[in-house]
């Protein structure tokens, strides 16, 4: 975990109206404490910072139009954009 990641989490949390500590806790739990966008659940399609599922973004079998490998290859900052989008959409 870096100060840069903390800043990004705080920015996104403020825009979606949640406490940054709560968003950081969710990401920590979902990535087993790694804060890695590469986190993948070996027993499901869950991938990334908040364990996005296949079909995220409305395209069956995709993650916002990407394959699982493409989505998990995004940088932390890039994937945080999808975290923000996900929470704004839900």
Residue pairs with C-beta under 8 A, 6 or more apart in sequence:
1 35
5 35
5 76
6 20
6 24
8 76
8 77
8 80
9 20
9 23
9 24
9 27
9 80
10 20
12 23
12 80
12 83
12 84
13 19
13 20
13 22
13 23
13 24
14 20
15 84
15 88
16 23
16 84
16 87
16 88
18 87
23 83
26 50
27 35
27 49
27 50
27 83
28 35
30 39
30 46
30 49
30 50
30 51
31 39
31 49
31 51
32 39
35 49
35 76
36 49
36 76
37 48
37 49
37 72
37 73
37 74
37 75
37 76
37 78
37 79
38 48
38 72
38 73
39 47
39 48
39 49
39 51
39 72
40 46
40 47
40 68
40 72
41 47
41 51
44 53
45 53
45 54
45 68
46 52
46 53
47 53
47 63
47 68
47 71
47 72
48 63
48 71
48 72
48 74
48 79
48 82
49 76
49 79
49 80
49 83
50 83
50 86
52 63
52 64
52 71
52 82
52 86
54 60
54 61
54 62
54 63
54 68
55 61
55 62
56 62
56 63
56 64
56 82
56 86
57 63
57 64
57 65
57 82
57 85
59 65
63 70
63 71
64 71
64 82
64 85
71 79
71 82
74 82
